[in-house]
Amino acid sequence: MTSTACFLGLDVSRSGLVLVVLSAAGEVVASLQRSYSANQAATTDPQDWWRAVRTGIKELLRRSGRTSSHIRCIGLTGDSSGVVALGKDGKVLCPTTLGPDPRVAPHVDELVRAVGARNLLNLASGPATDACAATKLLWLRAHHKRAWHDLTYALPPKDFLRFRLCETLVTDACDAAATLLFNPRTRAWSKQLVAHIGINPSVLPSIANGQAISGRVTIDAARETGLVAGTPVVTGAGHVAAAAVAVGALHPGTAMIELGGEGSLFVPTAEPGRDAQNRLVSTCHVLPGVWAAAGQGLAGGAGLNWLMSQVLVGEIAQGRRAKRDPLELLAEMAAEVPPGADGLLFLPPEIHPGGGGFVGLSYQHQRGHLVRAVLESGALALRQILDQLAEQKRCPEHLTVTGPGAGTTLWCQILADALDQTIHTLPSQECNAVGAAMLASAAVGIYKGIDEACATMVATKSTHHPRKAATGVYKALLPTLERYSALTRPLPPAVVAMEAP
């Protein structure tokens, strides 16, 4: 193994471009983030992502003490909810939005009416949303007629970067599944769904294995970025699948939980399946022959961000003046409260769109109760889903936690107690980019494959075991939580059970 060999991971996230240099041993040699929009919810010009790549790679190499000749391979990942419209000349036709887009909401109903809710689940294994490429393309057709007329290529965000780097049109099955134009069962674009949108199938990229080399840096791209022309670029993975790679969740029996951030769950499965309660979607892993049940917003940071920005503003400001991590401060407040938060439950709006809020609030509850209830809400939501998977004999045995909250001991212990399972932590602020770089390491002979790469590179930091007394408290709360969940959960399509097709 070449000791100087390194791998570059690029991540098109909603908050900015994340870049990492990963050593062959799995060490993050250097990382940085380049912003491309002052407002995360605003539309962005994909060309700004490319500008961030051009300047970011040069700065990253300077920080790492490496040269471009040390970069053996490049991996890509990005937010799976965007779509980049390109014309015949390869130029961007219009700005795009990463994440949900309220403007697209009317076209969600349009897609459901055209395809049928049940048929959509059968074909794409997921419900229509205002974040998927299918509804965003419908919006483009209705509101940007010139761009629609000139549309020649439609690419997920990370694959736009590959197009600029390599001039190739490729994506992975996980990102393709997120478009709602792809059938995860067949791992191919759905002719029926593509026809409903009214686009030529030729605008969609080809599908390749996540660790396959899908292009090489062109002479022009090398001149702009400082990379070596001919450097291989692998297909990469969508955001959640890349995070799963970063923690070694590759096969059935394992799972990745992201604490904080988007609050994702990714459970590899041996076959595709459907979720009767619409909490999870069926998608594909980056490995051939492996699928996954995935969800977002289950243990995310939205509730904590709301507390910090709207409820505990003074405390957070004081903590920051003292140079304290806000999450550490919140954990201290929650640690003063017993498991179960003295009967206080938090229903996150992202999980309970029919009505979020605090349940059981009384005058005895204090600030720490609010924080603890928010921390416990994600853990309890995950427990409901894992119980459902257990009924289908799909519950994972090995759980690895990553993301911003993975370094917070209290939050991880709450998760272990609520799930009644041992969890392993791998704190990382750049887990998606790291996963992309790991896929790159498996493509150029440094490792025999991604399994061997993960066996060498993945090293969990700590382990948390469930405590019997706390587990009992959380188990007793589940029936109450389920009653409120039934009241606030939208009615799902008429699907009988989570089952393999």
N, C-alpha and C positions, 0 to 999 in steps of 0.2 A: 504494500500500500504506500502511495506517495504521500509523504507527510505534509507537503505544501499544497496538495490538492484541496480546492475549496469549491463550494457550490453556492450559487446566487439564487435567492428566493425573492420574488416580487409579488406583492399583494395589493390589489386594487380594492381598498376598503372604503367605507362611506366617509370616514374622517380624513383620509389621505392615503398616499402611497407608502406602504411599508416595505423596506428593503432589508435583507439580512445576508450576511456572508457566513456560511456554515462550514466548519472544518470536516474532514473525513471521519473524525471521531465523534461528531455531533455537537461540538462546542460552537456557540454563537460568537464568532470572532468580532463582528461589528454589526450594528443595526442603526437604522434611522428612519424617520418618517418625514415625508414631504407633503404638505397640504396643497390642495388644489381648489378649495372652495371655502369661503368664510362661513357659509351656511350649509351644514350637512344635509339639510332637507331640500336645498335648492337644486335645480338642474345644473349639470356641469358639462363642460366641453371635453369630450374624450381626448382632444389634443392636449389639454392640460395634463392629463395623466402621462402622456408621452413626454411632455416637457419635464415633468417630475422625474421620469425615468432617466432622461438624458443628463440632468444635473445631479440626480441622486446617486447614480452609479459611480460617477467620478468622485463624489464626496465620500461615499461608502468605502471605496477602495483606498482613499487617502487615510480614512480613520482606521481601517483594518491593517494597514501596513502591507497589503498585498498589491499585486499588479494584475492587470486583466489576464495575463497569461496563466495565472494561478486558477482562474475560474474554469473548471473542467466542464460544467454543464449548468443550465439555467432552468429553474422551475417556476411555474406561474400559478397564481390563485387569485380569486377576487370575489366580490359580492355577486351572488348568482342571480340577483333580481334585475340587473340592468340589461339593456339591449342597445347595441351601437349600430346605427344605420349608415351604411357606406354606399357611395355611388360607384359607377363603372370605373372611375379613375382611382378608386380607393380612398377618396376624401370623405370626411364626416359630413353627413347631410344636415344634422341638427343636434342640439344638446340632448343629453339623456339624464335619467334620474336613477340613482342607486337607492334601492329600498322602495317602500310603498309610495305611491303617487296618488294623492286625492283626486287629481284631475281625471284619473283613469276609472274611477268608481262606476260611472254609468256603463262602461264597457265590460265590467265584470258580469252584470246581468245580461248584457248582449251575448256574451260567450256562452253563458249557461242556457239561455233561450235557444241559441243556435245548435248547441251540441246536446244539451240535456245534462242535468246534474249527475244522474246515475251513469250515463254514457261517458261523461268526462272522467269520472272516477275509474271506470273500466279501461279507458284508453290511456289516461295520463296518471292515474293513481293519486290524484290530488285535486283539491277544490280550486276554483278560480279565485284569484285575489287581484288587488290593485298593484301587486309587485311583480307579477310574472310577465315574461316577454310577450306571451300571447295577447293579453289585454292591452299592453303598451303598444303593440303593433296595431291593434284595432283603433286605439286613440290616434296613432300616427296617420292611419288611413283617413280618419274623419277630420283631422285638424291640420295636417301638413301634407296637402295633396301633392305639392311639387316634390317633396321628399319621398312620398310614397311612390310617385311615378318613376323617380330616379333610383329607387331602392334596388341595389344589386347584391349586397351582402348584409346579413344581420348576424351580429356576433355578440356573445357574452363578453363582459368587460375584459377579463384576462386574455381572451382570445384576440381582442383588438390589439393588445400589446404584442402578442405573437405575430400578428399580421404586420405590425410596424417593424418588428425585429427580423422576421424571416420571410414575410410575404406569402405565408401559407394560411389556409383556412381550415382549422381543425379545432375541435373541442372535445371534452371528456363527457362520459355518460351522465355524471352527476350534474354538471352545469346544464346539459341538454334536458335532463328531466325537469329542472327548475323552470324551463320555458313554458311548460304545459303544451308543447308541440311534439313531445317525445313519449314513446311508449316504453317504460322501464322494463316490462316483461320481455319484450322482443329486443330491447336495446337498439331501437331504430326510430327514426322520425316517423310520426303517425301521419299517413297520407290523408286520413279523414280530417284530423285536426288542422293540418296545413291547408287543406282545401277550404275549411270553414273560415280561416283567416283570409284566404284569398291571395296567398303569396306563391310565387314559383318556388318549388322545392330546391331549386339550384341556388337560392340565396342563403341556404343553411349550410353550416360547415360540416365536414365529415367527422365521424366519431372514431376516437382512438383510445387505446389504453393510457392511463394516466402517467405511467412510467416509460412510455414509448417516446423515442425521439421523433418529433413532428416538424422539425425545421432546424435551420442553422442561421446564425446571425449573418445578414447580408453585408456586403462591403459598405453600402450607404449607411446602414444602421450602426455598423462598427465605427464609422467616422463620426457619427453623432454622439454615441454613448461612450466611446473609449474602449469598448470591448474588442476582442479579437474576432475578425471575420471567420466564419465557419464554426464558431462555438455552438455546440448542440443545445437545443431547447426542447424540453419534454412537454408532453401535452398538459400535465399538471392536473389540478382538481378544483372543484368548487370549494367555497369557503369551509363549509362544515366537514366535507370529506378530507380536506387538507389538514384540518385540526385533528381529525381522527387518525390520520397517518402520523402526525407529530407525537401522539401518545401511544402509538402501536395498536390502535383498535382496527385491526385488519380483517378479522374473521369472526364468524358467529361464536358467541360466548363472551365477547368483549364489547365494551361500549365506551364512548367518550361523552363526558358531561362538561359543558362550558359554564362555569359559574361567573356571573357578571357578563358584561358585553351583551351579545345577542341572546345568551341563555339557551344554548343549543343542546340537543340530545341526538346522538347518532349511534344506532345499534345495528351492526352488520348482521345480515340474515342470509340463509342459504337459498331463499327464493323470495320473490316479491310478494307483498301482502297488502291488504286493505284494512284501514282502521274504521270500524263502525261508528266511532264517536268523533271522527274527524280531528283528532288531536295530533296524529302523526301522518306523514305522507310516505309513500313508498318511493324510494329513489334507488340509484345505483351507486355502488362504491367504485373506486378507481380501479380495483382489481377485477379482471374478468371472472364471471361466474359468482360474484358476490353482490348482493343487494343490501339495502338498509332501510330501517324505519327511522325517520328523522323528524324533528320538530324544533321550533325556535320560540323564544319568548317564555321559556319554561322556568328558568332560574336566572333571568337576566338582571341588568342593572337599572332598568327603568324606574322601579319603585324606589331604590336607594337614591337615584338622581333626583327624583321628585322630592324626597325628604330633605336632601341637601340644599336644593334650590328654593323650596317653598316653605318648609317647616322648621328646619334646623339651620337657618341661614347664619345666625349669629355664632352658633357653636362651631360651625364649619369654618367661618371666617377667622375666628379666634385660633382654631387649630392650625390653619394654614399660616397664620402669622408666626406661630410657634414651629413652623416647618414640620408639621405632623401629617401623615397620610390620612386623608378623610375617612377611608375605609377602616383604618385601624381605630380611629376615634369612634366611629359608629359601632364597631365590634365591642369596644369597651363599655359603651352604654348598654348594648344588648346583653352583655355578660352578667349584668346585675339583675337580670330578669330570669326566672326559672323557665325550663322548657314548657312550651305551650302558651307562653306569654299571658298567664293567668286568664285564659279563655279568649284572648283576642285573636281573631283571624283576619288576614288581609287577602282580599280577592283582587289580584292584579287585573287591570282593564284589558291587557293584551291576552289574558287567558279567559277572562269573563267579559266579553264585549257587550253582553246584555246588561251589565251593571257591576262595575268594580267598586271597591271601597273596604272599609273596616267593619267587621261584624263582631258584635259583643262588646263594643266600646262602653266603658263606664268611667266614672270620675276617679276610680282608683288607679287607672292606667296613666303612666307617665311616658316621657320621651323614649326611654329604653324599651318600653313595651311596643311602641310603634315600630322601632327599628327591628326588634326581635321578630315581630309578626311578619314584617316584610322579608326578612331573611328566611323564615320558616315557610313562607308561602311557596317559594320555588321548590323547596325540598319536598313539601307535601304534594305539589303538582306532579313532580317526578315519581313519587311513590304511587300515585294513582295510575300513572302510565305503566310503570314497571309491574304493578300488580296485574294490569290488563295483559301485558306481554307474558307474564307467568302463567296466566290461564291458558294462553295459546302455546305454552312450552317454548317461549322465545326469550325468556328473561335472561339477560347476560349474567355471567358469574364473576367477571372481572371488570370493575368500574374504575376508570381513570378520569380524574378531574383536572381540567386546565382552565385557562382564562384568568381575568383579573382577580377573581375571588379565591383562586386555588391557593394563594399564599396567606389567606386569612384562616387561622386555626379554628376559630369559633364557627365560622360558616361551614367549613368542611366537616366539623364534628356534628353540627346540626344535620347536615346531609347524611352522614353515616347513621346517626340515630334514627332519622325519619325513614330512611330506606331499609333499616335493619340489615345493612350489608357493609362489609369492609370496603373502604374506598382508598385509592392511591392517588396522590397528587403530583402534578407536574406543572408548577406555576410558570406561566409564560405570557408575556405581553405580545409576542409575535408568533404565536403558535401556528397561525395559518401560513405565514411566509416560511416558517421552519419546515412545516409539512411539505410545502412545494419544493424546498431545497432538498429534502430527504428523497423525494421522488426522483429528483435529478441525480442524486448520488447512486441510485439503483440502476441507472441507464447506461453508464459508461465503463462498467467493468470494475469499479471500486468494490462493489458488492455484487453477489450473484443475483440478488433481487431485493425487493422492498422488505421482505421478511427478514433477511439477513441484516439489512440496513437498520431496521427498527431494533433488532436484537442487540446491535452494537450501540446505537445512538440514544435509545430511549432509556432514561434512568430516572425513575420516580423519586421525588424528594422525601415524602413522608407517607405514612399509612395511618388511617383513622378507623378504629373499630367501634361498632355500635355499643352503646351502654344500655343495659336492660331496662332500667327505670325510665330513662328518657324515651326509649323506643315505645314503651307502654303508653306514655302520655300521648305521643304522636299517633299511635294506632287508635287510641280512643277518640281522637279528633277527626279521623277520616270519615265516619258516617255523617257528622255535621257538615264537613266540607263538601261531601258528595251531594247533600241535600241542596246546599246553596249553589253548587255547580250546576245541578239540574235546572235550577231556576234561571240562571244567567247564561247558560250555554245555548247558542242558536241550534235550532232543530237540524240534525244532519240529514243527508239524503237517505233514502230507504235502502240501507245496506244492512244485511243481517248480522254479520260478524267479521272480525279481522281474520281473513282466511287467505290462503294461497289460491290464486285463480286456477 
